[in-house]
Amino acid sequence: MKRIVSISIFLVFFATVGASVFIWKYYINQAASDSDQEVIFEVIAGKTFHQVAKELEQKQIVRNAQIFSLFARTIGQANKIKIGEYALKGNMLPKDILGILTSGKSIRRPFTVAEGLNIFEIAEAYDKAGFGNAEIFLQAAQDPSLVKYLLGDGPETLEGYLFPETYQITKFTTTRELITQMVKNFDAKFIQVQKIGGQGNLTKHQVVTLASIIEKETGAPEERPLISSVFHNRLRKGMLLQTDPTILYGIADETKKLAVNITKADILRRTRYNTYVVKGLPPGPISNPGKAALIAALNPIESDFLFFVSHNDGTHAFSQDLKKHNAAVKKFQLDRNAREGKSWRDLNKKLNKDK
């Protein structure tokens, strides 16, 4: 009798071991399918591992939710999955799926901020790209507590300090986290700019302010140092800077909305930023300059130019005196033939037509 019991126990043991080996080989050491199609899977707060496993089974990412849960518990990973958005495939092994879910490395999507965009334009792009709300972005960029935390005392907003670059952000990146990343990026780039050196006795905020104007006036990148020289010369002589982008920004500063066109009345409209009526630099940046504009602000080309006017192709005609400048304005701006087909509206029409 004892022998029969021993044999029974022996058989049960081997049956259990055999079943375990089968489960390990068939469920754990094999993918759920041959599909290499990417499936976006989201782990949200509050879900148990078994609930996550059930969803994975339903999406045919794992063969069996219960066995996948048992496997995760056995290797001590069931309580280590992290909130995130992940790219998974049916042909992945369970251990690889677990590795992704416990990594916390959510899918990252690019958000590109072009040089010279201001906070209103960045907020609009942020909203259109589906990353968040434009109004919330603006509120954060103008929040005194966040400004002080990131920049200390002085600047009123984060305008000028949101460094233009492509940022990889996840679905769970908050607006404030993105903005903080942008400002820290600016800090790193500005240290590099300072190492290059430059002239002048401008404060850091004034350098950023001047660079922001240079960036907005730049149609041809190679002209940045020359445009910088014009503004440095005018500042040195106590002349008004008279730069159109400051008019537009002054209106946006008051209305909290982007202005597109400038009227004759706007030129004489007294805002804090309008350099046609306010002497010297405006109180702060009007856009977010890139590294090249920051370098140009500190390193203008030596020239005696005091004026420039657009050639209508992104480049400018530079003049030493008002007489030559007026002649250039007459030639390139007042002559309709010189402007025909070269305005941004004409260029946009042509671009859309060619598509």
C-alpha positions, 0 to 999 in steps of 0.5 A: 500500500505504501508503495502504491502511495509513493508511486502516486506521489511520484507520478503527480510530481512528474505530472506537475513538473511536466505541466510546468515545463509545458507552460513555460515553453508554450506560454512563457518562452513563445510569443502570442503570435507572429504579428509585428504590427505595433499596438499602442498600449496604455497603463493607467493609474489604479489598474491591477497587474491582472487587469493589465494582463487581461487587456494584453490578452484581449489585444493578443499581445500575450496568450494567457492573462493568468499565466502571464500574471503568474510569470510576472509574480514569480520573477518579482515584476508584477508590482513594478509596472509603471504608468505609461504609453507603450508600443508592443507587438504580438511577436514579443516574448512575455519577458520583453513585454514585462521589460517594456512595461516596467521601464517607464519609457513611454512613447515619445513624440517630437514637438518642434519649436522653431527659432523666433517663435514667441510664447503666443505662437508656441502655445498655439503650436502646442495646442494644434499638435495635440499636446495640450491647451494653448491657454494653459501653456500661456498661463504657465509661461507667464506664471510669476511663481514658475518664472521666479523658480526658473529664472529668479527675480527680474523677468516678468515671463518666460518669453525668450527663455523657451529654447527653440529645439525639437523636444521628445515628450510623452502623453504624460509630460505636463505643460510645466515639465515641458516648459521647465525642460525648455528653460533648462535647455536655454540655460545650458545653451547660454553658458555655451554662448558666454564661453564664446564671449562678446562685446558690450555691457548688456545684462543677460536679460538685455542680451536675450531681448536684443537676440529676440528682436534679431531673430524676428528680423532675420530672413537670412540667417547669415545677416544676423550679425549685421542686423545686430550691428544696426541695433547696437549702433542705434542704441549707442547713438540713443536712436529709437530702434524702430523695429516692426516686430516690437509693435506686434508684440506690444499689441499681443502683450496687451490683448493676449492675442497674436497680432498679424498686421500693422496699421498706421495707428499701430506704429504710434500706439504706445505700448511697453514694447513698441520701439517706435515710441519707446526709447532703447530696448523693450522691457523683455524679449519678444520671441525665443531666440536660438543660439546663433541669434544670442551669439549675434547679439553679443558679437555684432559685425563692425559697421556704420549701418543705421537702417535696413529694409527688406529686399522682399526675399528674406535679405535686406538693404543696409544704409548708413544714413536716412537719405540712402535708406529712404531711397532703398524703401522707395526702391524695394517697398514703395515700388509695387513691381519690386514686391509683386509675388513676394509677400508672405501671402503670395508665397503661401498661395504659390506653395499651396498651388504647388501642393 
